[in-house]
């Protein structure tokens, strides 16, 4: 085992030389999550920081409003058992809402199908007056890029705290979606002020990742890869400022540019 459960060594043979080598291979296992003794979901994830992962999912999916609604979380091997302080009727309603949320994440039809699916939910709306200087944001991205390069065949997510002035929370997983859950859970457990944070990811940000950020109140997200349409559309609808680093072209803002100060803006963005 290597990297706190992130990977393991697997032997292989180089085609060109016949040399026997041992490469670091990312780990993933099915993680079963139970809420109040009922199976909620099974996800494939790197088997570390599972408590943080589940807390981040519950917040990001809107099943809990804050961590005070969690009585207890127990990690038992690949099972995570959660006891919530929510009455049965309310919990059932929130789980039904999650099913619609899941429909958006797994929609593989046309753009029109996605837009219709999105319109079926009541998305959160960011109203934060948080702003960050473009030069400062570039330094944050560089810092995060350095830390993410230490990952072995996994994605990384980080949370920059304006109050602390640095990337405080970092999480890694084979799934770019799960990295967001883990970093949100870690930050929530430490009482982070999400309204003054920037979410950074190494993977392209899809709709569910942006929705999770919006649901906890994060005003700015940055991806080290180019954007996905679903992520941009969701950012526009939820009031999140989405920024991506396009290779060779620097930072590009795709929604709500008013939060990135000292950046050059020559036109209105958000068309599709």
Phi and psi in degrees as GROMACS dihedral restraints (atoms count N, CA, C in turn):
[ dihedral_restraints ]
;  ai    aj    ak    al  type     phi  dphi    fc
    3     4     5     6     1  -142.9    20    10
    4     5     6     7     1   149.8    20    10
    6     7     8     9     1    62.5    20    10
    7     8     9    10     1    42.6    20    10
    9    10    11    12     1    58.2    20    10
   10    11    12    13     1    42.0    20    10
   12    13    14    15     1    86.4    20    10
   13    14    15    16     1     8.7    20    10
   15    16    17    18     1   -80.4    20    10
   16    17    18    19     1   -32.1    20    10
   18    19    20    21     1  -154.4    20    10
   19    20    21    22     1   172.2    20    10
   21    22    23    24     1  -141.6    20    10
   22    23    24    25     1   163.2    20    10
   24    25    26    27     1   -90.2    20    10
   25    26    27    28     1   133.4    20    10
   27    28    29    30     1  -128.5    20    10
   28    29    30    31     1   132.9    20    10
   30    31    32    33     1   -76.2    20    10
   31    32    33    34     1   147.1    20    10
   33    34    35    36     1  -153.6    20    10
   34    35    36    37     1   175.1    20    10
   36    37    38    39     1  -126.7    20    10
   37    38    39    40     1   128.2    20    10
   39    40    41    42     1   -71.0    20    10
   40    41    42    43     1   129.2    20    10
   42    43    44    45     1   -62.3    20    10
   43    44    45    46     1   -43.0    20    10
   45    46    47    48     1   -70.6    20    10
   46    47    48    49     1   -34.8    20    10
   48    49    50    51     1  -116.3    20    10
   49    50    51    52     1   -15.8    20    10
   51    52    53    54     1    75.8    20    10
   52    53    54    55     1     5.7    20    10
   54    55    56    57     1   -71.6    20    10
   55    56    57    58     1   137.7    20    10
   57    58    59    60     1   -85.2    20    10
   58    59    60    61     1   129.7    20    10
   60    61    62    63     1  -131.1    20    10
   61    62    63    64     1   169.9    20    10
   63    64    65    66     1  -130.1    20    10
   64    65    66    67     1   108.7    20    10
   66    67    68    69     1   -97.7    20    10
   67    68    69    70     1   152.5    20    10
   69    70    71    72     1   -79.7    20    10
   70    71    72    73     1   121.5    20    10
   72    73    74    75     1  -116.2    20    10
   73    74    75    76     1   129.6    20    10
   75    76    77    78     1   -65.4    20    10
   76    77    78    79     1   141.8    20    10
   78    79    80    81     1   -95.0    20    10
   79    80    81    82     1   146.1    20    10
   81    82    83    84     1  -151.0    20    10
   82    83    84    85     1   143.9    20    10
   84    85    86    87     1  -141.0    20    10
   85    86    87    88     1   156.8    20    10
   87    88    89    90     1   -74.0    20    10
   88    89    90    91     1   122.5    20    10
   90    91    92    93     1  -107.2    20    10
   91    92    93    94     1   120.0    20    10
   93    94    95    96     1   -94.7    20    10
   94    95    96    97     1   127.5    20    10
   96    97    98    99     1  -113.3    20    10
   97    98    99   100     1   129.2    20    10
   99   100   101   102     1  -118.5    20    10
  100   101   102   103     1   134.5    20    10
  102   103   104   105     1  -117.7    20    10
  103   104   105   106     1   120.3    20    10
  105   106   107   108     1    49.0    20    10
  106   107   108   109     1    49.0    20    10
  108   109   110   111     1    71.7    20    10
  109   110   111   112     1     8.0    20    10
  111   112   113   114     1  -115.1    20    10
  112   113   114   115     1   138.4    20    10
  114   115   116   117     1   -64.3    20    10
  115   116   117   118     1   128.0    20    10
  117   118   119   120     1   -99.8    20    10
  118   119   120   121     1   -55.1    20    10
  120   121   122   123     1  -163.1    20    10
  121   122   123   124     1   153.9    20    10
  123   124   125   126     1  -118.2    20    10
  124   125   126   127     1   126.6    20    10
  126   127   128   129     1  -123.6    20    10
  127   128   129   130     1   149.0    20    10
  129   130   131   132     1   -92.5    20    10
  130   131   132   133     1   123.3    20    10
  132   133   134   135     1  -152.5    20    10
  133   134   135   136     1   161.7    20    10
  135   136   137   138     1   -68.7    20    10
  136   137   138   139     1   130.0    20    10
  138   139   140   141     1   -80.4    20    10
  139   140   141   142     1    57.7    20    10
  141   142   143   144     1  -138.1    20    10
  142   143   144   145     1   157.1    20    10
  144   145   146   147     1    50.1    20    10
  145   146   147   148     1    46.6    20    10
  147   148   149   150     1   -72.2    20    10
  148   149   150   151     1   -34.6    20    10
  150   151   152   153     1   -61.5    20    10
  151   152   153   154     1   -46.9    20    10
  153   154   155   156     1   -62.1    20    10
  154   155   156   157     1   -40.1    20    10
  156   157   158   159     1   -58.5    20    10
  157   158   159   160     1   -47.9    20    10
  159   160   161   162     1   -67.3    20    10
  160   161   162   163     1   -41.5    20    10
  162   163   164   165     1   -61.3    20    10
  163   164   165   166     1   -42.7    20    10
  165   166   167   168     1   -62.5    20    10
  166   167   168   169     1   -39.4    20    10
  168   169   170   171     1   -64.1    20    10
  169   170   171   172     1   -45.0    20    10
  171   172   173   174     1   -62.3    20    10
  172   173   174   175     1   -38.8    20    10
  174   175   176   177     1   -69.7    20    10
  175   176   177   178     1   -47.1    20    10
  177   178   179   180     1   -67.7    20    10
  178   179   180   181     1   -29.6    20    10
  180   181   182   183     1   -86.3    20    10
  181   182   183   184     1    -5.5    20    10
  183   184   185   186     1    77.3    20    10
  184   185   186   187     1    15.9    20    10
  186   187   188   189     1   -77.9    20    10
  187   188   189   190     1   -30.9    20    10
  189   190   191   192     1  -123.7    20    10
  190   191   192   193     1   153.3    20    10
  192   193   194   195     1   -93.1    20    10
  193   194   195   196     1   -26.7    20    10
  195   196   197   198     1  -160.5    20    10
  196   197   198   199     1   166.0    20    10
  198   199   200   201     1   -72.7    20    10
  199   200   201   202     1    -9.4    20    10
  201   202   203   204     1   -67.7    20    10
  202   203   204   205     1   -17.0    20    10
  204   205   206   207     1   -82.9    20    10
  205   206   207   208     1     1.0    20    10
  207   208   209   210     1   -99.1    20    10
  208   209   210   211     1   118.3    20    10
  210   211   212   213     1   -78.2    20    10
  211   212   213   214     1   -43.3    20    10
  213   214   215   216     1  -161.5    20    10
  214   215   216   217     1   144.5    20    10
  216   217   218   219     1  -129.7    20    10
  217   218   219   220     1   125.6    20    10
  219   220   221   222     1  -123.6    20    10
  220   221   222   223     1   127.6    20    10
  222   223   224   225     1   -98.7    20    10
  223   224   225   226     1   116.9    20    10
  225   226   227   228     1  -121.6    20    10
  226   227   228   229     1    89.4    20    10
  228   229   230   231     1    66.1    20    10
  229   230   231   232     1  -117.9    20    10
  231   232   233   234     1   -99.4    20    10
  232   233   234   235     1    10.6    20    10
  234   235   236   237     1  -108.1    20    10
  235   236   237   238     1   138.8    20    10
  237   238   239   240     1  -121.1    20    10
  238   239   240   241     1   119.7    20    10
  240   241   242   243     1  -105.8    20    10
  241   242   243   244     1   122.7    20    10
  243   244   245   246     1  -119.0    20    10
  244   245   246   247     1   132.8    20    10
  246   247   248   249     1  -114.4    20    10
  247   248   249   250     1   114.1    20    10
  249   250   251   252     1  -104.7    20    10
  250   251   252   253     1   145.2    20    10
  252   253   254   255     1   -92.7    20    10
  253   254   255   256     1    65.8    20    10
  255   256   257   258     1  -137.0    20    10
  256   257   258   259     1   133.4    20    10
  258   259   260   261     1   -66.9    20    10
  259   260   261   262     1   158.5    20    10
  261   262   263   264     1   -59.7    20    10
  262   263   264   265     1   -42.6    20    10
  264   265   266   267     1   -65.6    20    10
  265   266   267   268     1   -44.0    20    10
  267   268   269   270     1   -67.0    20    10
  268   269   270   271     1   -40.2    20    10
  270   271   272   273     1   -63.1    20    10
  271   272   273   274     1   -41.7    20    10
  273   274   275   276     1   -60.5    20    10
  274   275   276   277     1   -41.8    20    10
  276   277   278   279     1   -63.5    20    10
  277   278   279   280     1   -41.6    20    10
  279   280   281   282     1   -69.9    20    10
  280   281   282   283     1   -35.1    20    10
  282   283   284   285     1   -68.6    20    10
  283   284   285   286     1   -34.5    20    10
  285   286   287   288     1   -65.2    20    10
  286   287   288   289     1   -40.0    20    10
  288   289   290   291     1   -63.5    20    10
  289   290   291   292     1   -35.4    20    10
  291   292   293   294     1   -62.4    20    10
  292   293   294   295     1   -35.6    20    10
  294   295   296   297     1   -60.1    20    10
  295   296   297   298     1   -37.9    20    10
  297   298   299   300     1   -67.6    20    10
  298   299   300   301     1   -41.2    20    10
  300   301   302   303     1   -57.6    20    10
  301   302   303   304     1   -43.5    20    10
  303   304   305   306     1   -65.2    20    10
  304   305   306   307     1   -35.0    20    10
  306   307   308   309     1   -58.6    20    10
  307   308   309   310     1   -40.6    20    10
  309   310   311   312     1   -65.3    20    10
  310   311   312   313     1   -43.3    20    10
  312   313   314   315     1   -63.9    20    10
  313   314   315   316     1   -35.1    20    10
  315   316   317   318     1  -101.2    20    10
  316   317   318   319     1     1.3    20    10
  318   319   320   321     1   -63.2    20    10
  319   320   321   322     1   126.0    20    10
  321   322   323   324     1  -126.8    20    10
  322   323   324   325     1    22.2    20    10
  324   325   326   327     1   -88.6    20    10
  325   326   327   328     1  -146.7    20    10
  327   328   329   330     1   -79.0    20    10
  328   329   330   331     1   172.3    20    10
  330   331   332   333     1   -59.7    20    10
  331   332   333   334     1   -38.6    20    10
  333   334   335   336     1   -61.9    20    10
  334   335   336   337     1   -38.8    20    10
  336   337   338   339     1   -62.7    20    10
  337   338   339   340     1   -41.7    20    10
  339   340   341   342     1   -64.0    20    10
  340   341   342   343     1   -44.8    20    10
  342   343   344   345     1   -62.8    20    10
  343   344   345   346     1   -39.7    20    10
  345   346   347   348     1   -65.0    20    10
  346   347   348   349     1   -41.1    20    10
  348   349   350   351     1   -63.9    20    10
  349   350   351   352     1   -42.7    20    10
  351   352   353   354     1   -62.8    20    10
  352   353   354   355     1   -38.6    20    10
  354   355   356   357     1   -68.3    20    10
  355   356   357   358     1   -11.7    20    10
  357   358   359   360     1   -81.0    20    10
  358   359   360   361     1   -12.8    20    10
  360   361   362   363     1  -104.6    20    10
  361   362   363   364     1   167.0    20    10
  363   364   365   366     1  -107.2    20    10
  364   365   366   367     1    89.7    20    10
  366   367   368   369     1   -69.9    20    10
  367   368   369   370     1   150.2    20    10
  369   370   371   372     1   -67.7    20    10
  370   371   372   373     1   165.1    20    10
  372   373   374   375     1  -134.3    20    10
  373   374   375   376     1   121.7    20    10
  375   376   377   378     1   -78.9    20    10
  376   377   378   379     1   128.4    20    10
  378   379   380   381     1  -121.6    20    10
  379   380   381   382     1    15.9    20    10
  381   382   383   384     1   -64.1    20    10
  382   383   384   385     1   140.7    20    10
  384   385   386   387     1   -94.3    20    10
  385   386   387   388     1    16.3    20    10
  387   388   389   390     1   -59.6    20    10
  388   389   390   391     1   138.3    20    10
  390   391   392   393     1  -138.6    20    10
  391   392   393   394     1   151.4    20    10
  393   394   395   396     1  -139.4    20    10
  394   395   396   397     1   139.8    20    10
  396   397   398   399     1   -68.4    20    10
  397   398   399   400     1   140.9    20    10
  399   400   401   402     1   -59.1    20    10
  400   401   402   403     1   -40.5    20    10
  402   403   404   405     1   -63.9    20    10
  403   404   405   406     1   -40.7    20    10
  405   406   407   408     1   -65.2    20    10
  406   407   408   409     1   -39.3    20    10
  408   409   410   411     1   -63.5    20    10
  409   410   411   412     1   -40.4    20    10
  411   412   413   414     1   -60.0    20    10
  412   413   414   415     1   -41.4    20    10
  414   415   416   417     1   -64.3    20    10
  415   416   417   418     1   -38.3    20    10
  417   418   419   420     1   -62.9    20    10
  418   419   420   421     1   -44.9    20    10
  420   421   422   423     1   -61.6    20    10
  421   422   423   424     1   -41.9    20    10
  423   424   425   426     1   -63.7    20    10
  424   425   426   427     1   -43.6    20    10
  426   427   428   429     1   -61.0    20    10
  427   428   429   430     1   -45.2    20    10
  429   430   431   432     1   -65.2    20    10
  430   431   432   433     1   -40.0    20    10
  432   433   434   435     1   -59.8    20    10
  433   434   435   436     1   -39.8    20    10
  435   436   437   438     1   -63.7    20    10
  436   437   438   439     1   -43.0    20    10
  438   439   440   441     1   -70.5    20    10
  439   440   441   442     1   -34.7    20    10
  441   442   443   444     1   -73.1    20    10
  442   443   444   445     1   -24.5    20    10
  444   445   446   447     1   -67.2    20    10
  445   446   447   448     1   -14.8    20    10
  447   448   449   450     1   -76.2    20    10
  448   449   450   451     1   -11.5    20    10
  450   451   452   453     1   -72.0    20    10
  451   452   453   454     1   147.4    20    10
  453   454   455   456     1  -107.8    20    10
  454   455   456   457     1   103.3    20    10
  456   457   458   459     1    55.8    20    10
  457   458   459   460     1    29.9    20    10
  459   460   461   462     1  -133.7    20    10
  460   461   462   463     1   162.1    20    10
  462   463   464   465     1   -84.9    20    10
  463   464   465   466     1   160.5    20    10
  465   466   467   468     1  -131.8    20    10
  466   467   468   469     1   142.5    20    10
  468   469   470   471     1  -126.9    20    10
  469   470   471   472     1   146.5    20    10
  471   472   473   474     1  -139.0    20    10
  472   473   474   475     1   157.9    20    10
  474   475   476   477     1  -126.1    20    10
  475   476   477   478     1   114.6    20    10
  477   478   479   480     1   -86.1    20    10
  478   479   480   481     1   128.2    20    10
  480   481   482   483     1  -102.2    20    10
  481   482   483   484     1   118.9    20    10
  483   484   485   486     1   -62.6    20    10
  484   485   486   487     1   -36.8    20    10
  486   487   488   489     1   -65.3    20    10
  487   488   489   490     1   -39.3    20    10
  489   490   491   492     1   -85.6    20    10
  490   491   492   493     1   -21.5    20    10
  492   493   494   495     1    76.0    20    10
  493   494   495   496     1    21.7    20    10
  495   496   497   498     1  -161.4    20    10
  496   497   498   499     1   170.9    20    10
  498   499   500   501     1   -76.5    20    10
  499   500   501   502     1   107.3    20    10
  501   502   503   504     1   -88.6    20    10
  502   503   504   505     1   -42.3    20    10
  504   505   506   507     1  -113.6    20    10
  505   506   507   508     1   134.0    20    10
  507   508   509   510     1  -136.8    20    10
  508   509   510   511     1   139.6    20    10
  510   511   512   513     1  -141.2    20    10
  511   512   513   514     1   151.1    20    10
  513   514   515   516     1  -131.3    20    10
  514   515   516   517     1   147.0    20    10
  516   517   518   519     1  -165.5    20    10
  517   518   519   520     1   160.5    20    10
  519   520   521   522     1   -65.9    20    10
  520   521   522   523     1   -25.4    20    10
  522   523   524   525     1  -100.4    20    10
  523   524   525   526     1   127.5    20    10
  525   526   527   528     1   -65.9    20    10
  526   527   528   529     1   -28.3    20    10
  528   529   530   531     1   -68.4    20    10
  529   530   531   532     1   -44.5    20    10
  531   532   533   534     1   -68.1    20    10
  532   533   534   535     1   -30.9    20    10
  534   535   536   537     1   -58.2    20    10
  535   536   537   538     1   -36.8    20    10
  537   538   539   540     1   -65.3    20    10
  538   539   540   541     1   -44.2    20    10
  540   541   542   543     1   -56.9    20    10
  541   542   543   544     1   -47.3    20    10
  543   544   545   546     1   -64.2    20    10
  544   545   546   547     1   -43.4    20    10
  546   547   548   549     1   -71.3    20    10
  547   548   549   550     1   -34.0    20    10
  549   550   551   552     1   -66.0    20    10
  550   551   552   553     1   -41.0    20    10
  552   553   554   555     1   -64.4    20    10
  553   554   555   556     1   -42.8    20    10
  555   556   557   558     1   -60.9    20    10
  556   557   558   559     1   -44.3    20    10
  558   559   560   561     1   -67.6    20    10
  559   560   561   562     1   -40.0    20    10
  561   562   563   564     1   -62.6    20    10
  562   563   564   565     1   -40.8    20    10
  564   565   566   567     1   -64.5    20    10
  565   566   567   568     1   -25.4    20    10
  567   568   569   570     1   -96.3    20    10
  568   569   570   571     1     5.3    20    10
  570   571   572   573     1    71.9    20    10
  571   572   573   574     1    32.6    20    10
  573   574   575   576     1   -63.8    20    10
  574   575   576   577     1   147.1    20    10
  576   577   578   579     1   -89.7    20    10
  577   578   579   580     1    95.3    20    10
  579   580   581   582     1   -62.2    20    10
  580   581   582   583     1   -26.6    20    10
  582   583   584   585     1   -68.3    20    10
  583   584   585   586     1   -10.8    20    10
  585   586   587   588     1  -123.6    20    10
  586   587   588   589     1    38.0    20    10
  588   589   590   591     1  -125.9    20    10
  589   590   591   592     1   159.1    20    10
  591   592   593   594     1  -122.3    20    10
  592   593   594   595     1   126.6    20    10
  594   595   596   597     1   -90.0    20    10
  595   596   597   598     1   128.6    20    10
  597   598   599   600     1  -120.4    20    10
  598   599   600   601     1   139.5    20    10
  600   601   602   603     1  -138.3    20    10
  601   602   603   604     1   151.0    20    10
  603   604   605   606     1   -83.8    20    10
  604   605   606   607     1   -21.2    20    10
  606   607   608   609     1   -97.4    20    10
  607   608   609   610     1   161.5    20    10
  609   610   611   612     1   -60.4    20    10
  610   611   612   613     1   139.5    20    10
  612   613   614   615     1   -92.6    20    10
  613   614   615   616     1   113.0    20    10
  615   616   617   618     1   -88.0    20    10
  616   617   618   619     1   176.9    20    10
  618   619   620   621     1   -57.8    20    10
  619   620   621   622     1   -41.8    20    10
  621   622   623   624     1   -66.0    20    10
  622   623   624   625     1   -34.6    20    10
  624   625   626   627     1   -67.4    20    10
  625   626   627   628     1   -40.5    20    10
  627   628   629   630     1   -70.2    20    10
  628   629   630   631     1   -39.5    20    10
  630   631   632   633     1   -61.1    20    10
  631   632   633   634     1   -40.4    20    10
  633   634   635   636     1   -62.9    20    10
  634   635   636   637     1   -43.0    20    10
  636   637   638   639     1   -60.8    20    10
  637   638   639   640     1   -45.4    20    10
  639   640   641   642     1   -64.1    20    10
  640   641   642   643     1   -37.5    20    10
  642   643   644   645     1   -66.1    20    10
  643   644   645   646     1   -31.9    20    10
  645   646   647   648     1   -92.7    20    10
  646   647   648   649     1    -5.1    20    10
  648   649   650   651     1    98.2    20    10
  649   650   651   652     1    18.4    20    10
  651   652   653   654     1   -78.2    20    10
  652   653   654   655     1   123.7    20    10
  654   655   656   657     1   -86.1    20    10
  655   656   657   658     1   -21.4    20    10
  657   658   659   660     1  -133.8    20    10
  658   659   660   661     1   133.1    20    10
  660   661   662   663     1  -124.5    20    10
  661   662   663   664     1   145.6    20    10
  663   664   665   666     1  -132.8    20    10
  664   665   666   667     1   131.4    20    10
  666   667   668   669     1  -113.0    20    10
  667   668   669   670     1   140.1    20    10
  669   670   671   672     1   -83.0    20    10
  670   671   672   673     1     8.5    20    10
  672   673   674   675     1  -126.4    20    10
  673   674   675   676     1   171.8    20    10
  675   676   677   678     1   -65.4    20    10
  676   677   678   679     1   166.4    20    10
  678   679   680   681     1   -81.8    20    10
  679   680   681   682     1   161.8    20    10
  681   682   683   684     1  -108.0    20    10
  682   683   684   685     1   145.7    20    10
  684   685   686   687     1   -57.9    20    10
  685   686   687   688     1   -43.2    20    10
  687   688   689   690     1   -61.3    20    10
  688   689   690   691     1   -37.0    20    10
  690   691   692   693     1   -68.8    20    10
  691   692   693   694     1   -43.0    20    10
  693   694   695   696     1   -63.8    20    10
  694   695   696   697     1   -45.2    20    10
  696   697   698   699     1   -60.6    20    10
  697   698   699   700     1   -43.9    20    10
  699   700   701   702     1   -64.5    20    10
  700   701   702   703     1   -40.7    20    10
  702   703   704   705     1   -61.8    20    10
  703   704   705   706     1   -43.0    20    10
  705   706   707   708     1   -61.0    20    10
  706   707   708   709     1   -41.6    20    10
  708   709   710   711     1   -74.0    20    10
  709   710   711   712     1   -29.8    20    10
  711   712   713   714     1  -100.2    20    10
  712   713   714   715     1    -5.4    20    10
  714   715   716   717     1    84.9    20    10
  715   716   717   718     1    12.8    20    10
  717   718   719   720     1   -83.9    20    10
  718   719   720   721     1   138.0    20    10
  720   721   722   723     1   -84.7    20    10
  721   722   723   724     1   112.6    20    10
  723   724   725   726     1  -102.8    20    10
  724   725   726   727     1   128.7    20    10
  726   727   728   729     1  -126.3    20    10
  727   728   729   730     1   140.8    20    10
  729   730   731   732     1  -130.4    20    10
  730   731   732   733     1   154.1    20    10
  732   733   734   735     1   -99.3    20    10
  733   734   735   736     1   112.7    20    10
  735   736   737   738     1   -93.7    20    10
  736   737   738   739     1   125.5    20    10
  738   739   740   741     1   -52.4    20    10
  739   740   741   742     1   122.4    20    10
  741   742   743   744     1    82.4    20    10
  742   743   744   745     1    -3.4    20    10
  744   745   746   747     1  -123.7    20    10
  745   746   747   748     1     0.1    20    10
  747   748   749   750     1    78.2    20    10
  748   749   750   751     1  -155.9    20    10
  750   751   752   753     1   -82.6    20    10
  751   752   753   754     1   139.0    20    10
  753   754   755   756     1  -128.6    20    10
  754   755   756   757     1   130.4    20    10
  756   757   758   759     1   -96.4    20    10
  757   758   759   760     1   128.9    20    10
  759   760   761   762     1  -109.9    20    10
  760   761   762   763     1   -11.9    20    10
  762   763   764   765     1  -156.4    20    10
  763   764   765   766     1   145.3    20    10
  765   766   767   768     1    45.1    20    10
  766   767   768   769     1    65.2    20    10
  768   769   770   771     1   -71.3    20    10
  769   770   771   772     1    -9.1    20    10
  771   772   773   774     1   -62.8    20    10
  772   773   774   775     1   -17.4    20    10
  774   775   776   777     1   -83.8    20    10
  775   776   777   778     1   -13.9    20    10
  777   778   779   780     1  -102.4    20    10
  778   779   780   781     1   100.7    20    10
  780   781   782   783     1   -87.2    20    10
  781   782   783   784     1   157.4    20    10
  783   784   785   786     1    62.3    20    10
  784   785   786   787     1    27.6    20    10
  786   787   788   789     1  -106.2    20    10
  787   788   789   790     1   152.5    20    10
  789   790   791   792     1   -86.2    20    10
  790   791   792   793     1   125.9    20    10
  792   793   794   795     1  -127.6    20    10
  793   794   795   796     1   116.8    20    10
  795   796   797   798     1  -107.8    20    10
  796   797   798   799     1    -8.4    20    10
  798   799   800   801     1  -153.8    20    10
  799   800   801   802     1   170.0    20    10
  801   802   803   804     1   -82.8    20    10
  802   803   804   805     1   134.4    20    10
  804   805   806   807     1  -108.5    20    10
  805   806   807   808     1   169.0    20    10
  807   808   809   810     1   108.0    20    10
  808   809   810   811     1     7.4    20    10
  810   811   812   813     1   -78.9    20    10
  811   812   813   814     1   153.1    20    10
